[in-house]
Amino acid sequence: MIPAPFDYELASSVDHAVELLGSGRDAKPLAGGQSLLPLMKLRFARPELLVDVGRLAELVGVRERDGGLAIGALTRHHDVATSDAVRSRCAILADVAAGIGDPQVRHRGTIGGSVAHADPASDLPAALLALEAELVARGPSGERTIPAREFFRGVFESALDPGELVTEVRVPAATGTYVKFHRRAQDWATVGVAAVRDNGSVRIALTNMGATPLRAAGVEEALASGTDAAAAAERADEGTEPPSDTNGSADYRRQLARVLVRDALAALAR
């Protein structure tokens, strides 16, 4: 289909982008366009104004920060996946980025755009939740930092205020793994599991088990009390509300979450 009519502006700086996004019109930022443009073609999204932020070089790149990493919001998935800094300090994030969509998507899609889209079936939000990452946003009121646990509010709903733009993703150095089940390589995850080990404790986050990425609190509690991994994994679906769709029923996803958590914990222990 053809998108509804819209205006287009090319942002020359982050401040210019914020000004355009806060103009009072129904404006959306355009980066890689891998999520927004398909929605516009189906007319599920009808922004009045597209603000192209894709050429803002200041939002591209990976740098070390406080022992962890700061990743510019416009850094492409391919560049996250192949970054030596990400591989050495937070390999789980590189692995997640390497498994997003297909090569065309990974060479166009951006980490900031994927996170801001807040799709509960997306891999990155669960990984950032397990990592206890932070999102930096800039808007008309200035810059603020939002913990990942507070960023995702619902299906395609984030904590971003009108006119705000994600500028950076901050992650700690961490050991972790991400496993997911999908029918074809480029498909969204039917269920995904991010497992991160930090100072002797383990954090687990789930993809596509509710309206937002979710922490598997039951599994974390069981592991903290000394329960073995296989038994702890049986609590993976506690507190979840998985959808039922053509890829699987809610009950199927509950069972799949238990299996994948067990696999993730086994991989983390290697």
N, C-alpha and C positions, 0 to 999 in steps of 0.2 A: 504493500500500500504506500501511498504518498503522505508524508506528514502534513498536519495542519499548518497554515501559514505562520511564519515567525520572523522576527528580526534577528540580525546577527551583529555582534560587536567583537572586535579583537582586542583583548586586554593587553596593554603595554607594560603593566606592572601588577603586583599583587594589590597595591592600594587602588589602582584603577579598576581591577576586577571587583574588589569589594564595593567600590562606588557604584559600579554598574549593577551588581547583584542586589544592592540596597536601594535601587532607584524607585521602588514601589510597584514595579511591574512584576509579573510572574516570570522571573528570570532563573535560568539554570546554567551552571557552569558546564562547559564542554571541554573534556580532556581527551582521553582516547576514544570516547564515544561508544565503547563496546556494550554498555548497558543502556544508556540513554537513547541512542539512535534507534535501536530496534523497538523500544517502547513508543517512540514518536511515530515510527512507520505504521505501527498498529493503532495509533491514536489513543493509546492508554496514557500517554503524557502529551500535553499540549502547551508547552511554555510559550509565552509571548516573545521572550528574548533569550537567545543563546549567547552566553559570554564565553568566548574561546580563550581558555587559559593555557592551551597546549604549548605555547611558545615561551613560557616564562622559565627561562633557564635557571633562575634562582631557586626553583622548586624541584630541581632534578639533582640526584646524586645521593651517595651514601657516605656518611662521615662518622667517626668515632665520637662518642659523647658519654662522659661519666662511666666509662667501662663498658657501655653498651653501644647502641647505634642510633643515629638519627637519619631517617630516610625521607628525602624530599617527596612530597605528595605526587609529583609528576614522574617519578621514577617508574619505568616500565617493568612489568612482571619479568620479562626476560632478563633485564639488568639486575633485578633483585636475585633471580635464580642463579646468575653466573657471577655475582659479586664475590670476590675473595674475602672481603671483610665480613659479609653476611655468612658465608660458608664457615668461616673460622669462629665467629662469635655467636651465631644464632642459626645453625644449620636448618632447624625446623622451618624457619621462614623461607629459606632458599628452596627447600623441598616443596613447600606449599605452592610457592610461585611457579615452580617448574611444572606443576600438575594442573595449572589453571587452563581450561579451554584447550585450544590448539595453538600451533606456532603463530598464526596470524593474530589471534587474540593476545597472546603473550607479548608480541612485539608492538602492539598498539595500546593495550589496556594498562592502566596505572594503578599503583597501590592506593593512592588517595581516592581515586574515583571508585574503586571497588569497595573500599571501606565506607565511603559516604553514601553509596547506594544502599547499604544496609540490607542486603538480601540474605535471609536466614539460611539459604542453600549455598551461599558463597563460602569458600574455604578460609579466606583470610580472617574474617571476624572471629571465628572460633580460635584460630591460632593466636591472635592478638589477645583474646580474653584469657587463654591459658598462660600466656607470657606476662600478663598484667602490664600490657603496653599502655602508652599514652598517646593521644591524638592532639596535635596542636592546631587550633583554628584561629583565623583572623577575621574580624568583622567590623562593623561600624563602631563598636565600643572598644576595639582594640584586640589584643591577642589573649587567648586563654588556653589552658591545658585541660583536657578531658580524659579521665581514666577510661580504659576500654570497657570496664564493667558498668560504666554509666552512659556510654556512648550509644549503645544499641537499645532503642525504645520499643520497636515493634517491626512488623513486616514493612520494609522499605522506609522505616522511620528512625531517624537518628536524633541526637541531642543538639545538632546544629541549629542555630537560630537563623531567621531570615537574614540574608546578606552575608552569612559566614561561609568561609572557605577553608577546607582542610589544607594545611600547608606542610605538615610534617608528621611522621609516625616515629615514635621513640620506643625502642625495645631494649630490654636488658640482655646481656650475654646469658645464654641459657642452653641447657641440653634438653632436647625434646624430639618427639617424633609425631608424624601425622599420617593416619591411615584413613582411607575412605573406600566406600563401595560405590561404583557407578557402572552402568551397563556398557557404555562406550567411553573411550578415553576423553572425549571432549564434553561429556555430559556433566551436569551438576551432580554433586554427591547425593546419593540416596540417603546416606548417613556418613558423617565424617567424625573422627575423634582426634583431638590434639592432646598430647600428653607431655608435660614439662616437669623435669626434676629440678628442684631448687632447694639447696641447703638441707637435703635429706627428706624433704616433703615432696609430694607429687600433686600437681594440679591437672585436672581433666576438663576439657571443654568439648561440647558436642555441636556438630553442624546438622541443621535440618531436623532438629528434634523439638522445635517450638517456633514461636514467632520471632525469636532472637537466638543468637548463639547462647548456650547454657553451660554453666559449670555443673559437672556431675558430682554434686555435693555428697551424695550417698557413697559413691566410690571413694572420694577423698577421705571421708570420715572413717570408712572401713579400713583403709590403708593406714591411716594415722593410729588406729587402735591395734594394729598388728595383724589384721586379717590378711590371709594370703591373696595374691593378685586374682586368682581364678574366682574365689568366693566374692571378693570385692567387686569384680566386674558384673556380678549378678544384680547389683544395685544401680546399674548404669542408667536405667530408664526412670528412676524415681524422680518425681517432680517434673516430668516432661509432658508435652502435649504434641506429639508428632502428627503431621498431616497425613491424610490418605489421598493418594493420587494414582496416576497411571504407573508410576514407578514402584508403588508398594503401599500396602495398608499401614495404618498406625501400629497395629500389632506386629506386622512384619518389621517395621522400623525399630520397635522396642527390642525385639529379639536380635536384630542386626546390631543395635547399639551395644548390647551385652557382649556379642562376639567380637566386635571391633575394639572395644575397650580392653578385653582380654588380650587381643593381638597387640594393641598399642603398649600395654604394660609389659608384655613379653619382649617387645622390641626395645623398650626403654631400659630393660634390665640387662641387655646384652653388653 
